[in-house]
């Protein structure tokens, strides 16, 4: 498990985006080899998404051969509602990059048969060979996706009733009116995310500090579902300084001492421009031979 500690939210967002960029480029995706990415919604990943959009606009990164699976969606909220996660993803990310619409997968919270929708989502993930990198965020109560306290740590994509803490936290997106906040959602399970070959969790802000403490320094428990990722072989927690306020001083010092090594994951920063140059030089060499 890696814990990446940066000074501020903007730095944490940039580090995460650089990591995603390098992973996609080093994967060497193509028409017969798609990079599969799990994605979150909410305010925390916005900075990361903005950086990824900038990389695309600068010609350094392409999502043409990337497939995505989103973590969750509200039940009963129309897809064109401004606060649906479908709208969130298209407005804040997808419409700004070169991803093909058919390569984006978001649960349908208005499906006639919600359980069938969840089962089909699991099958779609299996059909593409699983998820290479799942990006996640957490709530103040330690939930990942909408796997609220008490959820099974081996759960699959399912229907969830939202905890009051989550409803209160999300009320800011609904004009502060609790009556407007959906009370149910479709969500990937903890087990679904655990199946990914790698998991990166973004945790920023002092209001997430106790959840990070539970994730890092205490044992695995279904009351803090984020704690399950202590047992994943490739988990990367990316946080800002504020999120570490509940951690022991020696814990913070230990992980900060590893940053020189961990920063090598994002420096050098790769670009598809370099890949194009390499291909061009390789073809020229073959031609000259």
N, C-alpha and C positions, 0 to 999 in steps of 0.2 A: 504494500500500500504506500502511495506517495501522498504527501500533503504539501501543496505548493502555497506558500504564503507571500502575498504581494502587499505593498503599502496601501493601495487604494483600489476601489471598484474598477476604475478605468484600466489599471495595470493588470488586474485579474482577468478582465474581459479580453484584453489584448493577448495575454499569455495563452488563454484557452483557444482563441481564434488561431493563433500561430500554430498551436499544437494540432488542431484539426486540419489546418492547411497542410502541414508537413505530412500528416498521416494519409491524407487523400492523395497527395502527389507521390509519396513513396510507395503507395499501393499499386501504382501503374495501372489504373483502371482503363477500361476500353469497352468496345461494343460487346465483348464476350466476358467481361470481368468488371462488374459494378461494385463500387464501394458503397456499403450499406450503413446508413447513419441513423441513429435514434435521436429524436429531438424533443426538447421541452418547450413550454410556453411560460408566460409570466414576465415580470419586470427584470429578473436577474439575467436571463440570457440576451437581452436586447443589445447590450454593449458588445457582446461576442458576435451577434448577428451583423451589427453595423460594421465591424472590422472585416468579417467575411465578405460582405457586400463590396466593401472598398477593395479588397484583394481581387475580386472578380472584375470590377470596373477598371482596375489598373492592368488587367490582363495577366495576373499572376496565378489565378486559380479558376478552374472551371468545374461546374456541377453537372456537366452533360452526361457523365457516366456515374452519377451518384443516385442512389435510391434512398428515400427517407421514410421513417415510420415515427409518427408522433406518439407521445406518451398517453395522451388522454383527450377527452372531449366531454363537455356538459351534456346531460340528457335533457331533451326537450327544448333546447335553444336552437332556433333556426340557423342554418349554416351561414346565411347572409347577415345575421345579427352581428353588430360591431364587436361584441365581446365573446363570440364563439371562437374556439381555438382554430377553427378553419379560417375565419377572417383574420385572426391574429397572425397566423403563419403566412398567409398570402400578402397581407398588408405590410408586415415587418420584415419579410425575408424572401419568400419564393418569387414574388413578382419582380424582384430586383436582381435576380441571378438567372443563369441559363439552364435551370433544371426543367426537365420535361414534366408537364402536369401529371402524366400517367405514372411517373416515377415517385410521386408523393402519395403517402398513405396516411389518412387521418380517420379515426373512428367516426362513425355516423351515429350521433346521439339521438337521431330521429328515426332510426331503423325500426321497421315493424316488429322484428324479433331481435331484441337487444342481445340476448345470449348468443344467438346465431351470428350476430355481427362480431361479437368478441371471439368466438371460435374461428370465424373466417379470418380475422386479423392474425391470429396465431398461425394459421395455415399459410397465410401470405408471407409471414416472416420465415417460416420453414422452407417455403418454395424458393426463396432467394438465397438460401444457404445460411440464414442467421444474420445477426447484426454485428458488424465489425467494431463499431464504436458507438456506445450509447451515451449521449449527453443527458444529464439530469440536473434538477434543482431540488431543493427541499423546502418544506414549510417550517415555521417555528416549532411545530410539534414533532418534527423529525420525519414527516411523511415524504416519500419519494413517489413521484407521479401522484395519484390520489389513493395510495395505499396508507390509509389512516392508522393511527395507533390500534393495535390489536389484530391487524391484518396478518394473514399467513405469510411466512417468509419464503414459501414455495409456490405462492399463488400465480395463476395465469391471468390473462386478460379477462376482466370481469366487470360487473356492475357494482358500484360502490355508493353508499350513503355518505355524504360529506359530514365531517365533524364540525361542531359549532365554531371551533377555532379557525377552521379553514373558511367557513362561510363569512365570519367576521373579517378575516384577512382579505377576502376577495370582494367585500362590499364596496371598497374604494373604486372598483371598476364598474359598479352599478349605481353610481351617484350616492353611495352611502346607504342605499335602501336595502335592508336585509331581505325584504319581501321579494325583491327582484333577483336575488342570487339563487341560481339553481341549487338544489339540495342533493342531486344525484349526478353521477358521472360514469362514463366508461373509462377504464384505465388499464394499461398494461400491468401485469402482476409483478411482484418482487422477483419471482422466479423467472419471468420473461426477461427482465433486465439483467438478472444474474447470468442468463444464458449467453449474453453478448460476450464477444471475445475481449472487449475492454470497456470499462465504464469510467466516465469523467463526470464528477459532480461539482457544480458551481455553488458556492456558499458565500454570500456577502452580507455585511451589515451586522450590527450588534444584536439585532432581534433574532438572528440565527445562531448566536454564539452558544447557547445552551444545547441546541441540537447538534452543533459540531462537536461539542464536548462529549455528548452521548455517542456520537458516531466514532470518535477517535479513542477516547480514554476509558470508556466503560464497555461492558460485555454486550454480546449480541442478544437482542430481545425484540419480540414482536411489538412491544409498546413504543419502540423507536425504530421504525422499519429501515431507516437509513443505516442502522448499525449492522445490517446483514452484509454490507459490502466490505466489512473487515475480512470476510471469508472469500471474497472474489480474488482470483490470482493477479488481476491487473486493474486495480482501482486507483484513480487519480482524483484527489480532492483539491480543488482550486479555490482559494479563499482570499479575502482581504484581511488587513490587520484587525479591523473591528470584529470580525467573526471569531477571532481567537481569544476574546476577552475572558472566556470561561476555562480556557485550557491552562494547565500548569505551566509555569515559566520554563521549566526544564523541557517540557514537550515542545514548546515553541522554539526554544533554542536548538533542540535536536534537529527538528525539521528544517530550520533556517540554515543549519550547518551543511545541509545536503543540497542547498539551492544551486551551488556552483555546478554540481553534477546534473541536477534536474534541468537547469537552463540549457544544457546541451541538447535537450529534446526540441527546443524551439530556436536554437541558434547553432548552426546556420539555418536561415529561413529559406526554404526551397520555393521555386517558382516554375510554372509550366513553360515559361519563356526559355528557361535553361534546358528543359526537356526537349523543346522544339529545336533548339540549337544543336543539341546532341544528336537528334534524329537526322537533322540536315547534314551534319558533318559525317555521320555514319553512312548515309546514302551516297554522299559525294565520294567517300573512300571506296565504297563498293563499286561505284561507277568507274573510278579511276583505275581500280585493280582490273 
